[in-house]
Amino acid sequence: MATIIRKGQGQVLGAVAGCRDRFLVDSKDWGGRLAVVEHLLAPRSIAAPMHRHTREDEFGLILEGRVWYHGGGEEHVAEVGDFVVKPRGEWHTFWNAADQPARVLELISPGGLEEAFRLIGTAGDDVDLGPLVEPYGCEGDEEATRPIIERYGLTFG
């Protein structure tokens, strides 16, 4: 059945001063083939620690603002209309170093990783995220993230 998800619809989780996720397409509704999440990045926020996932590829379309990415050992800046490819197995992270909000439409194939985003979005500040995301084939590197946070003055919110 055709559906329109209207502006303002969809579950939104995460810190207002950090990265919030708006869940648009759940993979469980599509046989696990695809998930779609809109990342809402507050000014001067980082979405996630440097991380990699082993099961999914991620594709991000910049809808608003500028978004900085670290992937494949390099940093890049993506602007409205740019499309960012983050293949599985590659260490990466992304952030908003600007003073204005940014939005990214993220396509995840196959789906499933969006459930890890839900867990992160509802976890307390004192939760160790490593064991939380490990069942989803993810691992993070806090030490590699620290220089990015310091250089750009970022927060997780």
C-alpha positions in Angstrom: 0.0 0.0 0.0 1.3 3.4 -0.9 2.1 5.6 2.1 3.0 9.2 2.7 5.0 10.0 5.8 4.3 13.6 6.5 6.7 16.2 7.8 6.7 15.8 11.6 5.6 12.2 11.5 7.8 9.3 12.5 9.4 8.4 15.8 12.2 10.8 16.8 14.8 9.7 19.4 18.0 11.2 20.7 19.4 14.3 22.4 18.1 17.7 21.1 21.6 19.1 21.4 23.2 16.2 19.6 22.0 13.9 16.9 18.3 12.9 16.8 17.0 10.2 14.5 13.6 10.3 12.8 12.6 6.8 11.8 10.8 6.7 8.5 11.1 3.2 7.1 11.6 0.2 9.4 13.3 -2.8 7.8 11.0 -5.2 9.6 8.2 -3.8 7.4 10.2 -4.5 4.2 11.5 -8.0 4.7 14.8 -6.6 6.1 15.8 -5.1 2.7 15.9 -1.4 3.6 15.7 1.1 6.4 15.4 4.9 6.1 16.3 7.3 8.9 16.6 11.1 8.9 19.5 12.3 11.1 18.8 15.7 12.7 22.2 17.2 13.7 22.3 20.1 16.1 25.0 22.7 15.6 28.4 21.6 16.8 27.3 18.0 17.3 28.7 14.6 16.3 26.4 11.8 15.4 28.4 8.8 16.6 31.9 7.8 17.7 34.2 6.5 14.9 32.6 3.2 14.1 32.1 0.5 11.5 29.4 -2.0 10.8 29.8 -5.3 9.1 26.4 -6.0 7.6 25.1 -2.8 6.1 26.0 -0.1 3.6 24.8 3.4 4.4 24.0 6.1 1.9 23.4 9.7 3.0 21.7 12.6 1.1 22.4 16.0 2.6 19.0 17.8 3.0 20.1 20.8 5.0 23.3 22.4 6.2 26.8 21.1 5.9 28.0 17.7 7.2 31.6 16.7 7.8 32.5 13.0 7.3 35.5 11.0 8.2 35.7 7.8 6.1 38.4 5.8 4.4 41.0 7.7 6.4 40.0 11.1 5.0 37.8 14.0 6.0 35.2 15.5 3.6 32.5 18.2 3.8 29.2 17.4 2.2 26.6 20.1 1.3 23.0 20.1 0.3 22.3 17.7 -2.5 25.6 15.8 -2.0 25.3 12.0 -1.6 27.7 10.2 0.8 28.4 6.5 0.4 29.6 4.6 3.6 30.4 1.0 2.7 30.2 -1.7 5.3 33.4 -2.5 7.1 34.8 1.0 6.6 35.6 3.1 9.7 33.6 6.4 9.6 31.7 9.1 11.5 30.0 12.3 10.7 29.3 15.6 12.4 28.0 19.1 12.1 30.7 21.6 12.8 28.6 24.6 11.8 26.5 26.9 13.9 23.3 25.9 12.0 21.4 22.6 12.1 21.9 19.9 9.4 19.8 17.1 8.2 20.8 13.9 6.4 18.5 11.3 4.8 20.1 7.9 5.5 19.3 4.8 3.5 20.5 1.6 5.1 20.8 -1.6 3.1 20.0 -4.2 4.2 18.1 -2.8 7.1 18.4 -3.7 10.8 20.9 -1.2 11.9 18.1 1.3 12.6 17.3 -0.9 15.7 20.7 -0.1 17.1 20.0 3.6 16.5 16.8 3.2 18.6 18.7 1.6 21.4 21.3 4.4 21.4 18.5 7.0 21.2 16.9 5.7 24.4 20.1 4.8 26.3 21.2 6.8 29.4 24.4 8.8 29.4 26.2 6.3 31.6 25.5 3.2 29.3 28.5 1.5 27.6 27.4 1.5 24.0 29.9 -1.2 22.9 27.9 -4.2 24.2 24.7 -2.4 23.1 25.6 -2.3 19.4 27.8 -5.4 19.2 24.8 -7.7 18.4 24.3 -5.5 15.3 27.8 -6.2 14.0 29.0 -2.7 15.1 32.1 -1.6 16.9 33.3 1.8 17.9 36.5 3.6 18.6 36.2 6.3 21.2 40.0 7.1 21.1 39.9 7.9 17.3 36.8 10.1 17.9 38.4 12.3 20.6 40.6 14.4 18.3 37.7 15.2 16.0 35.6 16.3 19.0 38.4 18.5 20.3 39.4 20.0 16.9 35.8 21.0 16.0 34.4 21.7 19.5 31.7 19.0 19.2 29.3 17.4 21.6 27.1 14.3 21.6 24.4 16.4 23.2 
